[in-house]
């Protein structure tokens, strides 16, 4: 992580713990918004108007948070409006790195080698983890936002007619339901797999484990008789659910000790994942190779670095 703009190489996945030894996620630091006229969004400062070619998205295909934004970019038809760079899947001693691994890219915007250099370009005294996703403003030379929930929402409605209106990821008539679902699954599922995998005490692990599978059981019921949660197409909530589920049997079940049941033990959740992968553009944002190689590169959880050969993807998806 960065401390006052200096990279500290002794990286550990758990940077903060609660009183029970549970994993505490870092709060996102850059919270500006792209809006149609450049006025401030719900948080942050103004000056970030919607323009084609002005913004660049930094992502990791291993990362569910970054994958939210990649899916949003695809579904809203913003590929020619917002450029993208993809880091290599394996974490290096300096964190996320650009490179030549298949599916990764270099950084054509800033010419950096490591993601932490993006953060110090935006703030030379930045302290914290250099996370993805990051939405970068090429004109101002700074980070607009590094919170995936914000970025996904601004992709939906911050770019006006630069974006496709074929799909509304946050339809007005279902916003209360979407917000409630998002709030319900974030702590116990999206972040719950990390609370389970990065727990540092038995009590913290068992609590997170129980919450996680209670949530999966409930969402299995939510999807009974439905293709998607709140519309006849994917919404924010479907994206948030999918990016965790698609990684479940590949990484969380084994590496994170989330092993009570597999995704393939849930008929509705597995079918939902297949529908999401079949939706035009979504599968292009998913790399099973990056997911496995990335997660199993976390030395604190897998010191040998061995990447498992399974599961059989044709049976899973």
VMD Tcl script that draws the C-alpha trace (Angstrom):
set ca {
  {0.00 0.00 0.00}
  {0.95 3.66 -0.26}
  {1.86 5.71 2.80}
  {2.18 9.43 2.16}
  {2.85 8.69 -1.50}
  {5.55 6.06 -0.86}
  {5.03 2.43 -1.79}
  {5.38 -0.03 1.08}
  {6.27 -3.45 -0.35}
  {5.19 -5.61 2.58}
  {1.67 -5.85 1.18}
  {-0.95 -7.76 3.13}
  {-4.56 -8.32 2.03}
  {-5.89 -7.44 5.49}
  {-5.06 -3.80 6.23}
  {-7.70 -3.26 8.91}
  {-9.62 -5.50 11.33}
  {-12.59 -5.08 13.63}
  {-12.64 -6.07 17.31}
  {-13.41 -9.70 16.39}
  {-10.55 -9.98 13.91}
  {-12.84 -9.52 10.92}
  {-11.77 -8.03 7.59}
  {-12.56 -4.31 7.13}
  {-12.54 -2.96 3.58}
  {-10.85 0.35 2.78}
  {-13.21 3.22 2.01}
  {-12.92 4.68 -1.49}
  {-11.12 8.02 -1.53}
  {-12.05 9.71 -4.83}
  {-15.77 10.38 -5.14}
  {-16.30 12.88 -7.96}
  {-18.90 12.22 -10.67}
  {-19.17 12.59 -14.41}
  {-22.38 14.51 -15.13}
  {-23.95 15.83 -18.32}
  {-23.05 19.47 -17.65}
  {-20.10 19.03 -15.29}
  {-21.99 20.03 -12.17}
  {-21.20 18.12 -8.96}
  {-22.81 14.72 -8.53}
  {-24.09 13.23 -5.26}
  {-20.56 13.50 -3.80}
  {-17.37 15.34 -4.65}
  {-16.64 18.39 -6.78}
  {-17.83 19.46 -10.21}
  {-15.91 20.01 -13.42}
  {-16.25 16.52 -14.90}
  {-18.56 16.89 -17.88}
  {-19.56 13.98 -20.09}
  {-17.36 13.92 -23.20}
  {-16.35 11.18 -25.59}
  {-12.68 10.26 -25.33}
  {-12.04 12.21 -22.14}
  {-12.21 9.37 -19.60}
  {-10.21 6.18 -19.12}
  {-11.11 3.16 -16.99}
  {-8.46 1.12 -15.17}
  {-9.61 -2.39 -14.25}
  {-8.54 -5.91 -13.27}
  {-10.43 -8.86 -14.73}
  {-9.87 -10.77 -11.48}
  {-11.69 -8.08 -9.48}
  {-15.48 -8.21 -9.03}
  {-15.67 -4.50 -8.20}
  {-13.85 -3.56 -11.41}
  {-15.92 -6.06 -13.39}
  {-19.08 -4.22 -12.37}
  {-17.84 -1.20 -14.30}
  {-16.69 -3.23 -17.31}
  {-20.15 -4.77 -17.61}
  {-21.77 -1.36 -17.24}
  {-19.52 0.06 -19.99}
  {-20.55 -2.81 -22.28}
  {-24.27 -2.73 -21.57}
  {-24.43 1.04 -22.01}
  {-22.50 0.94 -25.29}
  {-19.69 3.16 -24.03}
  {-16.72 1.22 -25.45}
  {-15.91 3.98 -27.96}
  {-16.50 6.73 -25.39}
  {-14.40 5.45 -22.46}
  {-11.05 3.74 -23.12}
  {-9.80 0.99 -20.82}
  {-6.60 -0.56 -19.45}
  {-6.41 -4.00 -17.83}
  {-3.76 -4.95 -15.27}
  {-2.16 -8.39 -15.10}
  {-4.02 -10.92 -12.93}
  {-1.23 -11.81 -10.48}
  {-0.44 -9.31 -7.75}
  {3.20 -8.23 -7.82}
  {5.25 -6.92 -4.92}
  {4.05 -3.49 -5.99}
  {0.42 -4.48 -6.39}
  {-1.47 -4.28 -9.67}
  {0.88 -4.15 -12.68}
  {0.37 -3.44 -16.36}
  {2.03 -5.87 -18.73}
  {1.93 -8.45 -21.47}
  {0.04 -11.32 -19.82}
  {-2.75 -12.46 -22.21}
  {-5.77 -10.26 -21.69}
  {-3.79 -7.52 -19.92}
  {-2.64 -4.22 -21.45}
  {-0.16 -1.45 -20.93}
  {-1.12 2.05 -19.74}
  {-1.30 4.21 -22.88}
  {-2.69 7.21 -21.01}
  {-0.11 7.75 -18.28}
  {2.66 5.34 -19.29}
  {2.86 3.83 -15.82}
  {3.99 0.35 -14.85}
  {2.02 -0.04 -11.61}
  {-1.44 1.00 -10.52}
  {-0.09 2.78 -7.45}
  {1.57 5.30 -9.79}
  {-1.89 6.35 -10.99}
  {-2.81 7.22 -7.42}
  {0.29 9.29 -6.77}
  {-0.24 11.15 -10.05}
  {-3.62 12.17 -8.70}
  {-2.37 12.80 -5.15}
  {1.40 12.74 -4.46}
  {0.71 12.25 -0.73}
  {-1.92 9.52 -1.07}
  {-2.11 6.87 1.69}
  {-4.00 3.62 1.19}
  {-4.33 0.67 -1.16}
  {-4.14 1.32 -4.90}
  {-7.39 -0.37 -5.85}
  {-9.35 -0.85 -9.05}
  {-11.53 0.28 -10.69}
  {-10.36 3.81 -11.31}
  {-12.07 6.28 -13.63}
  {-9.42 8.72 -14.87}
  {-9.90 12.16 -16.42}
  {-7.37 12.60 -19.24}
  {-8.03 16.35 -19.46}
  {-7.48 17.17 -15.79}
  {-4.94 14.40 -15.23}
  {-6.60 13.08 -12.11}
  {-8.81 10.35 -10.69}
  {-12.52 11.09 -10.97}
  {-13.71 8.18 -8.87}
  {-12.49 4.85 -7.51}
  {-15.78 3.56 -6.07}
  {-17.33 0.92 -8.32}
  {-20.90 1.62 -7.19}
  {-20.55 5.29 -8.16}
  {-18.89 4.51 -11.48}
  {-21.55 1.97 -12.45}
  {-24.30 4.45 -11.70}
  {-22.66 7.30 -13.63}
  {-22.14 4.97 -16.61}
  {-25.89 4.44 -16.58}
  {-27.01 8.06 -16.46}
  {-24.01 10.41 -16.49}
  {-23.16 10.25 -20.19}
  {-26.54 11.13 -21.70}
  {-26.87 10.34 -25.39}
  {-23.26 9.19 -25.57}
  {-24.59 6.01 -23.97}
  {-27.13 3.50 -25.25}
  {-30.64 3.80 -23.82}
  {-31.53 0.21 -24.70}
  {-30.99 -0.86 -21.08}
  {-31.60 1.15 -17.92}
  {-29.49 -0.29 -15.12}
  {-31.34 1.79 -12.51}
  {-34.97 2.08 -13.67}
  {-36.96 4.73 -11.84}
  {-39.80 2.45 -10.87}
  {-37.54 -0.10 -9.15}
  {-34.90 2.10 -7.52}
  {-36.14 1.50 -3.98}
  {-36.05 -2.26 -4.53}
  {-32.61 -2.10 -6.17}
  {-31.16 0.03 -3.37}
  {-32.58 -2.31 -0.73}
  {-31.23 -5.43 -2.47}
  {-27.81 -3.86 -3.00}
  {-27.62 -2.88 0.66}
  {-28.68 -6.37 1.73}
  {-26.13 -8.36 -0.27}
  {-23.12 -6.04 -0.01}
  {-21.97 -6.82 3.56}
  {-22.82 -10.52 3.60}
  {-22.20 -11.60 -0.02}
  {-20.18 -9.14 -2.14}
  {-17.92 -8.27 0.77}
  {-18.95 -11.36 2.72}
  {-16.71 -13.67 0.71}
  {-13.78 -11.43 1.66}
  {-14.87 -11.29 5.29}
  {-14.81 -15.09 5.20}
  {-11.54 -15.52 3.31}
  {-9.58 -12.82 5.12}
  {-10.91 -13.44 8.64}
  {-8.10 -13.59 11.19}
  {-10.02 -15.33 13.98}
  {-12.29 -18.37 14.08}
  {-15.23 -16.39 15.43}
  {-14.97 -13.79 12.66}
  {-14.72 -16.53 10.04}
  {-17.72 -18.48 11.30}
  {-19.87 -15.36 11.55}
  {-19.02 -14.30 7.99}
  {-19.47 -17.88 6.74}
  {-22.93 -18.17 8.27}
  {-24.04 -14.77 6.93}
  {-22.75 -15.64 3.46}
  {-24.68 -18.87 3.06}
  {-27.82 -17.45 4.66}
  {-27.68 -14.78 1.96}
  {-27.10 -17.27 -0.87}
  {-30.04 -19.36 0.35}
  {-32.27 -16.29 0.39}
  {-31.23 -15.04 -3.06}
  {-31.80 -18.53 -4.46}
  {-35.40 -18.01 -3.39}
  {-35.52 -14.46 -4.75}
  {-34.74 -15.79 -8.23}
  {-37.42 -18.49 -8.23}
  {-39.40 -18.08 -11.46}
  {-37.37 -15.07 -12.58}
  {-34.75 -14.47 -15.24}
  {-33.48 -11.30 -13.57}
  {-34.17 -9.62 -10.26}
  {-36.13 -6.45 -11.09}
  {-36.64 -6.18 -14.86}
  {-36.62 -8.19 -18.07}
  {-32.96 -7.25 -18.44}
  {-29.97 -6.94 -16.09}
  {-29.98 -4.05 -13.64}
  {-27.38 -2.85 -11.13}
  {-28.47 -5.55 -8.72}
  {-28.00 -8.34 -11.25}
  {-24.51 -7.07 -12.03}
  {-23.57 -6.87 -8.34}
  {-24.86 -10.39 -7.75}
  {-23.29 -11.89 -10.88}
  {-19.72 -10.66 -10.36}
  {-19.55 -12.46 -7.02}
  {-21.31 -15.62 -8.13}
  {-19.21 -16.12 -11.26}
  {-16.09 -16.25 -9.06}
  {-17.58 -18.47 -6.38}
  {-16.60 -22.00 -7.42}
  {-13.44 -20.74 -9.14}
  {-11.93 -19.04 -6.10}
  {-14.11 -18.36 -3.07}
  {-15.23 -21.96 -2.43}
  {-11.67 -23.25 -2.06}
  {-9.26 -20.40 -1.43}
  {-11.60 -18.37 0.80}
  {-12.98 -21.43 2.66}
  {-16.55 -20.67 1.51}
  {-17.14 -24.39 1.23}
  {-20.54 -25.24 2.69}
  {-22.04 -25.41 -0.79}
  {-20.97 -24.60 -4.35}
  {-22.67 -22.34 -6.86}
  {-23.51 -25.51 -8.77}
  {-25.55 -26.65 -5.75}
  {-27.95 -23.73 -6.28}
  {-30.14 -24.34 -9.35}
  {-31.51 -20.79 -9.62}
  {-28.19 -19.04 -8.97}
  {-26.35 -21.22 -11.48}
  {-29.03 -20.66 -14.13}
  {-28.90 -16.92 -13.44}
  {-25.14 -16.90 -14.04}
  {-25.62 -18.70 -17.33}
  {-28.23 -16.13 -18.40}
  {-25.89 -13.29 -17.51}
  {-23.04 -14.86 -19.48}
  {-25.41 -15.28 -22.44}
  {-26.45 -11.61 -22.35}
  {-24.70 -9.78 -25.24}
  {-21.35 -8.35 -24.14}
  {-21.22 -9.74 -20.61}
  {-19.05 -12.80 -21.32}
  {-16.46 -10.52 -22.95}
  {-15.85 -8.93 -19.54}
  {-15.14 -12.27 -17.81}
  {-11.78 -14.06 -17.83}
  {-11.84 -17.34 -15.93}
  {-8.06 -17.54 -16.34}
  {-7.48 -14.09 -14.80}
  {-9.87 -14.89 -11.95}
  {-8.07 -18.09 -10.96}
  {-4.54 -16.84 -11.53}
  {-5.25 -13.61 -9.72}
  {-6.84 -14.98 -6.58}
  {-4.39 -17.85 -6.24}
  {-1.50 -15.38 -6.47}
  {-2.41 -14.03 -3.01}
  {0.61 -15.37 -1.12}
  {-0.98 -14.91 2.32}
  {-3.65 -17.46 1.35}
  {-1.73 -19.59 -1.16}
  {2.03 -19.43 -0.46}
  {2.91 -22.08 -3.08}
  {1.20 -20.13 -5.85}
  {-0.28 -23.32 -7.32}
  {-3.37 -22.60 -9.44}
  {-5.97 -25.39 -9.30}
  {-6.86 -27.15 -12.54}
  {-10.62 -27.26 -11.82}
  {-13.49 -26.80 -11.72}
  {-14.82 -28.00 -15.09}
  {-16.23 -24.84 -16.65}
  {-18.46 -26.65 -19.12}
  {-20.31 -28.20 -16.19}
  {-20.38 -25.01 -14.16}
  {-21.43 -22.51 -16.82}
}
mol new
graphics top color blue
foreach p $ca { graphics top sphere $p radius 0.5 }
foreach p [lrange $ca 0 end-1] q [lrange $ca 1 end] { graphics top cylinder $p $q radius 0.2 }
display resetview
